[in-house]
Amino acid sequence: MEIVRLKRFSKREGDTNAFAEIDLTINSGTVTSIQAPYETGRKIIDLLMGKGTHSSGAFFLKGKPMTKSRLTEMALFRQEHVGYERLTIKEYLLFWKRLFPSSISMDSVLNELALIEKQGHVIKKLTTSEKKRVQFARCLMQDVDFYLFEYPDLQIDLETSFLFRQMIARLKEANKAVLIFSSSLEESLLTSSSVYKLSETEFKEMESDDGESDKRQIQVPNRLEKIPAKMADKLILFDPTEIHYIESKDGVSHLHVNKESFECTLTLAQLEKRLTPVGFYRCHRSYIVNLQRVREIITWTRDSYSLVLDDQKKSNVPLSKGKYGQLKETLGV
């Protein structure tokens, strides 16, 4: 069933386009991501909310033109802070429940976003990631057909990122329509049925040269094996695509994710068995690397090699002499 239709939606500023014309249909039970510059995405959402005037086209919700009076028929997550920060989480969500009556259980929403034990905490004292989770919870409290998220992957910790993906998967199972503006291709591929790229000159679904979607090209499997790691008294479950490389120190495996390192409960041999089918490579007796993260192969000497990754630290991972030729064959170079 068609829930959202953006029909030739565009905005001109002077003699130029603010963004390319958007022609998009979102059906129930689907998750769509649009990769766009941050300010462009915010501008589009403002226009969809009736803040400002678009130049041409229309925004339809469930077959009818969208108006300000119908904004309560959709749930919206924006980057601004929660507001009402003197309230506790529970008080805040009860306030929204009165504004948007629904049969959805507040406790189930709090549980889903790992906020149940913090429901009595004042919002002002929460971390940035926890405040984002409160906003996600507010969206879930609205029993609507369409959910719109503005760059939800920004400024959140790994636990919140994991919880967000779970939330999106549940919305899809509940036959909701979801549109996410995102800056991360990796995150888009993990959460979305369709991924589009938007610039000033074009709006298109991301495809490879042979016409297959980038999701197939990168070969993200339908079911990703979760990798467990310890963080204080918690057990964190990572998707393999989040992991840049794995290092073994004194018999303990360490997962390197962004700028952080987490102890893993599995041995390097167990991790190699699990991760090789999804694009990881045992490049050294003490290292496993995510090949999607490898940017360069450097030859230091005749017998010394290393891999440079595309993370913020430009991590340098050793490559064994005996693995060099094998890796080249694996990569087809």
Buried (B, 14 or more C-beta within 10 A) or exposed (E): EEBBBBBEBBBEEEEEBBBBBBEBBBBBBBBBBBBBBEEBBBBBBBBBBBEEEBEEBEBBBBEEEBEEEEBEBBBBBBBEBBEBBEBBBBBBBEEBBEEBEEEEEBEEBBEBBBBBEBBEBBBEEBEEBBBBBBBBBBBBBBEBBBBBBBBBBEEBBBBBBBBBBEBBEEBBEEEBBBBBBBBBBBBBBBBBBBBBBBBEEEBEEBBEEEEEBBBEBBEBEEEBBEBBBBEEEEEBBBBBBBBBBBBBEEEEBBBBBEEEBBEBEBEBEEBBEBBEEBBBBBBBEBBBBBBBBBEEBEEEEEEEBBBBBEBEEEBEBBBBEEBBEBBEEEEEE
